[in-house]
């Protein structure tokens, strides 16, 4: 009995998992839900959002197709900015006019969580690149 060497497109590991658009949609959605829960529980953006960003980045890096591994690298900071600009608006930030308030909100949200953003990006990049190197 001979085993067939032919592989279908579904069997190739590079074609199994989240696609580029899937990562771009699902990871910010996960991050927005976690940030909304953090704001509802604590009243501000804190540790729960940071841990949610880490979990979302790891989930994206583990779930993305190996042929689309680049999206698993850069989606973590993008998901943070998207959720900060959408759901993060529920956190109180007083800074004067609307424009000044938005600038303060964005700069504070990026600066105060910079180590978490960099760390989560590094972890998701390492996972994505390691997975890409191990599979075709």
N, C-alpha and C positions, 0 to 999 in steps of 0.2 A: 504494500500500500504506500503510495507516494503522497506526500503532503504538498499541496499546491503552494507555489511561491508567489502567486499573484495576491496583491493586497488591494482592497477597495479603498476609496477615499476616506471612508469613515474609520478604517482601521489604523490609518497613519496618525501617530501621536501629535503631529503638528496641526492636525485638523480637529482635535478634540479639546473642547473647553470654550471659554468666553471669547467672542470675537472682539476686534478693536472697538466697534460701536457699543458692544455689550459692556465692556469695561468702562467706557466713557459715561454710560448711563447708570450702571448699577453701583459703581463705587461712590460717586457723589450722592446717590440716593441713600446708601447705607450711612454715609457720613452725615447727611442732613437729618436722618432719623435719630442718630445718636446725639447730635448737637441739640436737637429739639428736646430730647429727653433730659440732657444736661441742663439746659436753660429752665425747663419746667421744674426739675428737682432742686437745683442750686441757685437759680436766678441769674447765673452768669456762665460764661464759657470757661470750663476748668478741666480737671483731671479726667472726667468721664469722656469729654470730647477728644482729649489727647489719646486716651486708650482706644477710643473708637476709630481714630485715624490710623493708629497702628494696626488694629484688627482689620480695618477696611483695606489697607495697603497690602497686608499679608494675604488676605482673601483674594484680592485681585491678582497678586503675583502667583498664587497657587492655582488659580482658576483660569487664567488666560491661556489661549492656545500658544504653543511654543513658537509658532510662526509669527505671532503678534506680540512677542515678549516685550517689545519697547513700550507698549502702553502700560504694562505692569510697573515700569520704572517711573514714569513721569505722572501717573494718575494721582498719586498720593498728595503732592502739593496742590495740584489742580482741584482735587476734591475738597481740600481744606478751604481754598479760596472761594469756590462755588458755594459751599455751605456757609461760609462766613458772610458772603454777600446776600444770601437768601435767608436762611433760618437764623443766622447770627444777628440779624436786625432786631430780633425779639429781646436780645440782651440790652439792658439799659446802658446808654453811653451818652452822656451830656457833654456837648462841646460848643454850643452856640448855634449858629445857623445850620441849615440842613447839609450844606456842602462841607463845612468844617466838621460836623458830626460824622459824616461818612468817611472823610479822610482819617479822622481820629480812630474810628472804628476799624478800618482796614489796617492802618499802620499798627495799632495796638494789638489787633488779632494776629498779625504776622510776627511782630517783634516779641511778644510775650510767650509765644509758642514756637519760636524758631528752632529750639533744640529738639522738640518733639517732631516738627516738620522734617528737619534734616535727618533725624534718627529713623523715622518711619520710612522716609524715602530711601535711605541707605539699606535698610532691611529688605524692603520690597525689591530694590534693584539687585541686591545679592541673590535673593530667591529667584527672581526672573532670569538673571544671567546664568545661575547654576542650573536651573531647569533647562534653559536653552542649550547649554553646553552638553548636557547629558542625553538629550533627545534630538532626533532629526527635525 
